Amino acid sequence: MLLNLLAFTVIFAIFSFIIFGQVQRTLYSHADEELQLFKERLTDDLNGLEGDEIRPMPGKGNQDPSPMDKKRDNPNPRIVVIQWDRTGNILNKGEIGSLFYENYLTDYQLDKTKIDEIKMMAIDDMYHFRYLLFEDANEQDDIAYIQLLINVDAEQTIISNFMKLVTICSVIFIILSISASFLLSRKMMKPIISSWNKQAEFVENASHELRTPLTIIQNKLELLLRTPQERIADKFENIALSLSETRRLSKLTSDLLTLARADSAETELNIKPVEFDAFVQKVCAPYQEIAESQQKHFWLNLKCPISINVDETRLHQLFVILLDNALKYTGENDSIGVKTYVEDQRVVIEMSDTGIGIKEENIQHIFERFYREDRARSRETGGVGLGLSIAQWIVEKHRGSIKVMKHQQKGTTFIIKLPK
């Protein structure tokens, strides 16, 4: 928030400085031009040109004078000419007016260090003038310096008011930038906090899931070491359980690696054409046999005999995850079905079962990592809650969508839509 506030403040400050400087320069430019033209006129007069003579433009004969020449020959009446001698005394008091001299110039001291430079001066901190001081080129008189003054009170009033306006607007914008910084920071931090919480939860769950099989394997191996003279047949159960936990641990680490690569966008799909119904038939064939051996009904309704571009390996993994879940959470005489069809230029896969189903309030969480609706049952079946997260990633990587629907009586249906 502080960085955003600092950035906004610096931007507004630079913007205000540029605008103010440009306005000030524009307002004073006309007065400065008048002073320069009047100086040129006086210099030309000192060089022998008559004051009311219209000088011809070079190479154009006696044409009408340009606006610049008119300004030079008809100076601004606001300009006051002050003639100084070398000791700093005013020589033309009568010409500038005794009232003006007595009221404003009696205590004024000539600054001889600013020659041929247009500067700003204030009299009594009330009246503001732009002035130009230059040396008199005529050595035949007592005039050493000529000072041209032009009143810029109107311009100074505009600049002062503009400065107040810029200051007020800057304060308002800074206050608004504080609010904007706060809101933007909150909005930017929300996904970061959410990701942090998910990461902390992921690490905690992963540590728990890894610790359990490792503890079991360690305990069983320690039991084997206590009786080194025993035969393998006598310790069959301990060895079998250790192997089972090793397989479970291997699958868990493989799933974690898949999700880690998915998060880092390292995994790229190997897209190629696949005859979809034939592919589904081949993937489902072994599961039909497993279902029959478990007294379950497995049916297919394939109506998508087209070729689509997919990653065959990842799509096979998707089907395996969903079919494994269907077999785990169905009992004897339940049915498992796979249906394919085309709808709105998209390939649709429906995987349904009549198993135990999912509670309505838990549907929104089933794609979360390590989420298990029934942890005790998942432990028995070997699930850790990563399969559906991987399934969702596979579908999204194919620019598709996946959702789950709960049946009114029994079971669930997963609906997957992929680009045709």
Contacts in CASP RR format, 6 or more apart in sequence:
PFRMAT RR
TARGET T0000
AUTHOR 0000-0000-0000
METHOD contacts of the structure
MODEL  1
MLLNLLAFTVIFAIFSFIIFGQVQRTLYSHADEELQLFKERLTDDLNGLE
GDEIRPMPGKGNQDPSPMDKKRDNPNPRIVVIQWDRTGNILNKGEIGSLF
YENYLTDYQLDKTKIDEIKMMAIDDMYHFRYLLFEDANEQDDIAYIQLLI
NVDAEQTIISNFMKLVTICSVIFIILSISASFLLSRKMMKPIISSWNKQA
EFVENASHELRTPLTIIQNKLELLLRTPQERIADKFENIALSLSETRRLS
KLTSDLLTLARADSAETELNIKPVEFDAFVQKVCAPYQEIAESQQKHFWL
NLKCPISINVDETRLHQLFVILLDNALKYTGENDSIGVKTYVEDQRVVIE
MSDTGIGIKEENIQHIFERFYREDRARSRETGGVGLGLSIAQWIVEKHRG
SIKVMKHQQKGTTFIIKLPK
1 181 0 8 1.000
1 182 0 8 1.000
1 185 0 8 1.000
2 181 0 8 1.000
4 177 0 8 1.000
4 180 0 8 1.000
4 181 0 8 1.000
4 184 0 8 1.000
4 185 0 8 1.000
5 174 0 8 1.000
5 177 0 8 1.000
5 178 0 8 1.000
5 181 0 8 1.000
8 173 0 8 1.000
8 174 0 8 1.000
8 177 0 8 1.000
8 180 0 8 1.000
8 181 0 8 1.000
9 174 0 8 1.000
9 177 0 8 1.000
12 170 0 8 1.000
12 173 0 8 1.000
12 174 0 8 1.000
12 177 0 8 1.000
13 170 0 8 1.000
16 166 0 8 1.000
16 169 0 8 1.000
16 170 0 8 1.000
19 166 0 8 1.000
20 162 0 8 1.000
20 163 0 8 1.000
20 166 0 8 1.000
23 158 0 8 1.000
23 159 0 8 1.000
23 162 0 8 1.000
24 159 0 8 1.000
27 152 0 8 1.000
27 155 0 8 1.000
27 158 0 8 1.000
27 159 0 8 1.000
28 130 0 8 1.000
28 152 0 8 1.000
28 155 0 8 1.000
31 130 0 8 1.000
31 150 0 8 1.000
31 152 0 8 1.000
31 155 0 8 1.000
32 118 0 8 1.000
32 130 0 8 1.000
33 71 0 8 1.000
34 71 0 8 1.000
34 75 0 8 1.000
34 76 0 8 1.000
34 78 0 8 1.000
34 79 0 8 1.000
34 150 0 8 1.000
35 79 0 8 1.000
35 118 0 8 1.000
35 130 0 8 1.000
35 131 0 8 1.000
35 132 0 8 1.000
35 148 0 8 1.000
35 150 0 8 1.000
36 118 0 8 1.000
36 132 0 8 1.000
37 68 0 8 1.000
37 71 0 8 1.000
37 72 0 8 1.000
37 75 0 8 1.000
38 72 0 8 1.000
38 75 0 8 1.000
38 76 0 8 1.000
38 79 0 8 1.000
38 81 0 8 1.000
38 148 0 8 1.000
39 132 0 8 1.000
39 134 0 8 1.000
39 148 0 8 1.000
40 72 0 8 1.000
41 51 0 8 1.000
41 72 0 8 1.000
41 73 0 8 1.000
41 75 0 8 1.000
42 81 0 8 1.000
42 146 0 8 1.000
43 137 0 8 1.000
44 51 0 8 1.000
44 55 0 8 1.000
45 51 0 8 1.000
46 136 0 8 1.000
46 137 0 8 1.000
46 138 0 8 1.000
47 137 0 8 1.000
49 55 0 8 1.000
51 73 0 8 1.000
52 73 0 8 1.000
53 73 0 8 1.000
54 62 0 8 1.000
54 65 0 8 1.000
54 69 0 8 1.000
54 73 0 8 1.000
55 65 0 8 1.000
55 69 0 8 1.000
56 62 0 8 1.000
56 63 0 8 1.000
57 63 0 8 1.000
57 66 0 8 1.000
57 69 0 8 1.000
65 73 0 8 1.000
76 150 0 8 1.000
78 150 0 8 1.000
78 151 0 8 1.000
79 148 0 8 1.000
79 149 0 8 1.000
79 150 0 8 1.000
80 96 0 8 1.000
80 100 0 8 1.000
80 148 0 8 1.000
80 149 0 8 1.000
80 150 0 8 1.000
80 151 0 8 1.000
81 92 0 8 1.000
81 95 0 8 1.000
81 96 0 8 1.000
81 146 0 8 1.000
81 147 0 8 1.000
81 148 0 8 1.000
81 149 0 8 1.000
82 90 0 8 1.000
82 92 0 8 1.000
82 96 0 8 1.000
82 105 0 8 1.000
82 146 0 8 1.000
82 147 0 8 1.000
82 148 0 8 1.000
82 149 0 8 1.000
83 90 0 8 1.000
83 91 0 8 1.000
83 92 0 8 1.000
83 136 0 8 1.000
83 143 0 8 1.000
83 145 0 8 1.000
83 146 0 8 1.000
83 147 0 8 1.000
84 90 0 8 1.000
84 91 0 8 1.000
84 110 0 8 1.000
84 143 0 8 1.000
84 144 0 8 1.000
84 145 0 8 1.000
84 146 0 8 1.000
84 147 0 8 1.000
85 91 0 8 1.000
85 142 0 8 1.000
85 143 0 8 1.000
85 144 0 8 1.000
86 144 0 8 1.000
86 145 0 8 1.000
88 109 0 8 1.000
88 110 0 8 1.000
88 144 0 8 1.000
88 145 0 8 1.000
90 96 0 8 1.000
90 101 0 8 1.000
90 105 0 8 1.000
91 142 0 8 1.000
91 143 0 8 1.000
93 101 0 8 1.000
94 101 0 8 1.000
96 105 0 8 1.000
104 123 0 8 1.000
104 124 0 8 1.000
104 127 0 8 1.000
105 123 0 8 1.000
108 123 0 8 1.000
110 133 0 8 1.000
110 145 0 8 1.000
110 147 0 8 1.000
111 133 0 8 1.000
112 133 0 8 1.000
112 145 0 8 1.000
114 133 0 8 1.000
115 133 0 8 1.000
115 134 0 8 1.000
115 135 0 8 1.000
116 132 0 8 1.000
116 133 0 8 1.000
116 134 0 8 1.000
117 132 0 8 1.000
117 133 0 8 1.000
118 130 0 8 1.000
118 131 0 8 1.000
118 132 0 8 1.000
119 130 0 8 1.000
119 131 0 8 1.000
119 132 0 8 1.000
119 133 0 8 1.000
120 128 0 8 1.000
120 129 0 8 1.000
120 130 0 8 1.000
120 131 0 8 1.000
121 128 0 8 1.000
121 129 0 8 1.000
121 130 0 8 1.000
121 131 0 8 1.000
121 149 0 8 1.000
122 128 0 8 1.000
122 129 0 8 1.000
123 129 0 8 1.000
127 151 0 8 1.000
127 153 0 8 1.000
128 151 0 8 1.000
128 152 0 8 1.000
128 153 0 8 1.000
128 155 0 8 1.000
128 156 0 8 1.000
129 149 0 8 1.000
129 150 0 8 1.000
129 151 0 8 1.000
129 152 0 8 1.000
130 149 0 8 1.000
130 150 0 8 1.000
130 152 0 8 1.000
131 147 0 8 1.000
131 148 0 8 1.000
131 149 0 8 1.000
131 150 0 8 1.000
132 147 0 8 1.000
132 148 0 8 1.000
133 145 0 8 1.000
133 146 0 8 1.000
133 147 0 8 1.000
133 148 0 8 1.000
134 145 0 8 1.000
134 146 0 8 1.000
135 144 0 8 1.000
135 145 0 8 1.000
135 146 0 8 1.000
136 143 0 8 1.000
136 144 0 8 1.000
136 145 0 8 1.000
136 146 0 8 1.000
198 369 0 8 1.000
201 369 0 8 1.000
201 370 0 8 1.000
202 369 0 8 1.000
202 370 0 8 1.000
205 369 0 8 1.000
205 370 0 8 1.000
206 256 0 8 1.000
206 370 0 8 1.000
209 252 0 8 1.000
209 370 0 8 1.000
209 384 0 8 1.000
210 249 0 8 1.000
210 252 0 8 1.000
210 253 0 8 1.000
213 245 0 8 1.000
213 246 0 8 1.000
213 248 0 8 1.000
213 249 0 8 1.000
213 252 0 8 1.000
214 249 0 8 1.000
216 241 0 8 1.000
216 242 0 8 1.000
216 245 0 8 1.000
217 242 0 8 1.000
217 245 0 8 1.000
217 246 0 8 1.000
217 249 0 8 1.000
220 238 0 8 1.000
220 239 0 8 1.000
220 241 0 8 1.000
220 242 0 8 1.000
221 242 0 8 1.000
223 235 0 8 1.000
223 238 0 8 1.000
224 230 0 8 1.000
224 235 0 8 1.000
224 238 0 8 1.000
224 239 0 8 1.000
227 235 0 8 1.000
232 239 0 8 1.000
248 382 0 8 1.000
252 384 0 8 1.000
252 386 0 8 1.000
255 384 0 8 1.000
255 386 0 8 1.000
255 387 0 8 1.000
255 390 0 8 1.000
256 386 0 8 1.000
258 267 0 8 1.000
258 390 0 8 1.000
258 393 0 8 1.000
259 369 0 8 1.000
259 386 0 8 1.000
259 389 0 8 1.000
259 390 0 8 1.000
259 393 0 8 1.000
261 267 0 8 1.000
262 390 0 8 1.000
262 393 0 8 1.000
262 397 0 8 1.000
267 397 0 8 1.000
269 310 0 8 1.000
269 311 0 8 1.000
269 314 0 8 1.000
269 397 0 8 1.000
269 398 0 8 1.000
270 311 0 8 1.000
270 312 0 8 1.000
270 313 0 8 1.000
271 309 0 8 1.000
271 310 0 8 1.000
271 311 0 8 1.000
272 309 0 8 1.000
272 310 0 8 1.000
272 311 0 8 1.000
272 312 0 8 1.000
273 307 0 8 1.000
273 308 0 8 1.000
273 309 0 8 1.000
274 307 0 8 1.000
274 308 0 8 1.000
274 309 0 8 1.000
274 310 0 8 1.000
274 312 0 8 1.000
274 315 0 8 1.000
275 305 0 8 1.000
275 306 0 8 1.000
275 307 0 8 1.000
276 304 0 8 1.000
276 305 0 8 1.000
276 306 0 8 1.000
276 307 0 8 1.000
276 308 0 8 1.000
276 340 0 8 1.000
276 347 0 8 1.000
277 302 0 8 1.000
277 303 0 8 1.000
277 304 0 8 1.000
277 305 0 8 1.000
277 340 0 8 1.000
279 312 0 8 1.000
279 315 0 8 1.000
279 316 0 8 1.000
280 300 0 8 1.000
280 302 0 8 1.000
280 319 0 8 1.000
280 338 0 8 1.000
280 340 0 8 1.000
280 349 0 8 1.000
281 300 0 8 1.000
281 302 0 8 1.000
283 316 0 8 1.000
283 319 0 8 1.000
283 320 0 8 1.000
283 323 0 8 1.000
284 298 0 8 1.000
284 300 0 8 1.000
284 319 0 8 1.000
284 323 0 8 1.000
284 338 0 8 1.000
287 298 0 8 1.000
287 323 0 8 1.000
287 327 0 8 1.000
287 336 0 8 1.000
288 298 0 8 1.000
290 327 0 8 1.000
291 297 0 8 1.000
291 298 0 8 1.000
291 327 0 8 1.000
291 336 0 8 1.000
292 298 0 8 1.000
294 327 0 8 1.000
294 331 0 8 1.000
294 332 0 8 1.000
295 331 0 8 1.000
295 332 0 8 1.000
295 333 0 8 1.000
296 327 0 8 1.000
296 330 0 8 1.000
296 331 0 8 1.000
296 332 0 8 1.000
296 333 0 8 1.000
296 334 0 8 1.000
296 335 0 8 1.000
296 336 0 8 1.000
297 333 0 8 1.000
297 334 0 8 1.000
297 335 0 8 1.000
297 336 0 8 1.000
298 335 0 8 1.000
298 336 0 8 1.000
298 337 0 8 1.000
299 335 0 8 1.000
299 336 0 8 1.000
299 337 0 8 1.000
299 338 0 8 1.000
300 337 0 8 1.000
300 338 0 8 1.000
300 339 0 8 1.000
301 337 0 8 1.000
301 338 0 8 1.000
301 339 0 8 1.000
301 340 0 8 1.000
302 338 0 8 1.000
302 339 0 8 1.000
302 340 0 8 1.000
303 339 0 8 1.000
303 340 0 8 1.000
303 341 0 8 1.000
303 342 0 8 1.000
304 340 0 8 1.000
304 341 0 8 1.000
304 342 0 8 1.000
304 347 0 8 1.000
304 348 0 8 1.000
306 342 0 8 1.000
306 347 0 8 1.000
306 420 0 8 1.000
308 347 0 8 1.000
308 418 0 8 1.000
308 419 0 8 1.000
308 420 0 8 1.000
310 398 0 8 1.000
310 418 0 8 1.000
311 397 0 8 1.000
311 398 0 8 1.000
314 394 0 8 1.000
314 397 0 8 1.000
314 398 0 8 1.000
315 394 0 8 1.000
315 398 0 8 1.000
317 390 0 8 1.000
317 394 0 8 1.000
318 391 0 8 1.000
318 394 0 8 1.000
318 395 0 8 1.000
318 416 0 8 1.000
321 387 0 8 1.000
321 388 0 8 1.000
321 390 0 8 1.000
321 391 0 8 1.000
322 351 0 8 1.000
322 391 0 8 1.000
322 414 0 8 1.000
323 336 0 8 1.000
323 351 0 8 1.000
325 387 0 8 1.000
325 388 0 8 1.000
326 336 0 8 1.000
326 337 0 8 1.000
326 351 0 8 1.000
326 353 0 8 1.000
326 355 0 8 1.000
327 336 0 8 1.000
328 381 0 8 1.000
328 383 0 8 1.000
329 353 0 8 1.000
329 355 0 8 1.000
329 356 0 8 1.000
329 357 0 8 1.000
329 381 0 8 1.000
330 336 0 8 1.000
330 353 0 8 1.000
330 354 0 8 1.000
330 355 0 8 1.000
330 356 0 8 1.000
331 355 0 8 1.000
334 353 0 8 1.000
334 354 0 8 1.000
334 355 0 8 1.000
335 353 0 8 1.000
335 354 0 8 1.000
336 351 0 8 1.000
336 352 0 8 1.000
336 353 0 8 1.000
336 354 0 8 1.000
337 350 0 8 1.000
337 351 0 8 1.000
337 352 0 8 1.000
337 353 0 8 1.000
338 349 0 8 1.000
338 350 0 8 1.000
338 351 0 8 1.000
339 349 0 8 1.000
339 350 0 8 1.000
339 351 0 8 1.000
339 352 0 8 1.000
340 347 0 8 1.000
340 348 0 8 1.000
340 349 0 8 1.000
340 350 0 8 1.000
341 348 0 8 1.000
342 348 0 8 1.000
342 420 0 8 1.000
343 417 0 8 1.000
345 419 0 8 1.000
345 420 0 8 1.000
346 400 0 8 1.000
346 417 0 8 1.000
346 418 0 8 1.000
346 419 0 8 1.000
346 420 0 8 1.000
347 417 0 8 1.000
347 418 0 8 1.000
347 419 0 8 1.000
347 420 0 8 1.000
348 415 0 8 1.000
348 416 0 8 1.000
348 417 0 8 1.000
349 414 0 8 1.000
349 415 0 8 1.000
349 416 0 8 1.000
349 417 0 8 1.000
349 418 0 8 1.000
350 413 0 8 1.000
350 414 0 8 1.000
350 415 0 8 1.000
350 416 0 8 1.000
351 413 0 8 1.000
351 414 0 8 1.000
351 416 0 8 1.000
352 407 0 8 1.000
352 411 0 8 1.000
352 412 0 8 1.000
352 413 0 8 1.000
352 414 0 8 1.000
353 411 0 8 1.000
353 412 0 8 1.000
353 413 0 8 1.000
354 407 0 8 1.000
354 409 0 8 1.000
354 410 0 8 1.000
354 411 0 8 1.000
355 410 0 8 1.000
355 411 0 8 1.000
355 412 0 8 1.000
356 410 0 8 1.000
356 411 0 8 1.000
357 406 0 8 1.000
357 407 0 8 1.000
357 410 0 8 1.000
357 411 0 8 1.000
357 412 0 8 1.000
358 366 0 8 1.000
358 373 0 8 1.000
358 404 0 8 1.000
358 406 0 8 1.000
358 411 0 8 1.000
358 412 0 8 1.000
359 373 0 8 1.000
359 406 0 8 1.000
360 406 0 8 1.000
362 373 0 8 1.000
363 404 0 8 1.000
363 406 0 8 1.000
365 371 0 8 1.000
366 373 0 8 1.000
366 388 0 8 1.000
366 404 0 8 1.000
367 388 0 8 1.000
367 389 0 8 1.000
367 391 0 8 1.000
367 392 0 8 1.000
367 402 0 8 1.000
368 389 0 8 1.000
369 385 0 8 1.000
369 386 0 8 1.000
369 389 0 8 1.000
370 384 0 8 1.000
370 385 0 8 1.000
370 386 0 8 1.000
371 385 0 8 1.000
372 378 0 8 1.000
372 383 0 8 1.000
372 384 0 8 1.000
372 385 0 8 1.000
378 384 0 8 1.000
378 385 0 8 1.000
391 402 0 8 1.000
392 402 0 8 1.000
395 401 0 8 1.000
395 402 0 8 1.000
395 416 0 8 1.000
395 418 0 8 1.000
396 402 0 8 1.000
398 418 0 8 1.000
398 419 0 8 1.000
399 418 0 8 1.000
399 419 0 8 1.000
400 416 0 8 1.000
400 417 0 8 1.000
400 418 0 8 1.000
400 419 0 8 1.000
401 416 0 8 1.000
401 417 0 8 1.000
402 414 0 8 1.000
402 415 0 8 1.000
402 416 0 8 1.000
402 417 0 8 1.000
403 414 0 8 1.000
403 415 0 8 1.000
404 412 0 8 1.000
404 413 0 8 1.000
404 414 0 8 1.000
404 415 0 8 1.000
405 412 0 8 1.000
405 413 0 8 1.000
405 415 0 8 1.000
406 412 0 8 1.000
407 413 0 8 1.000
END
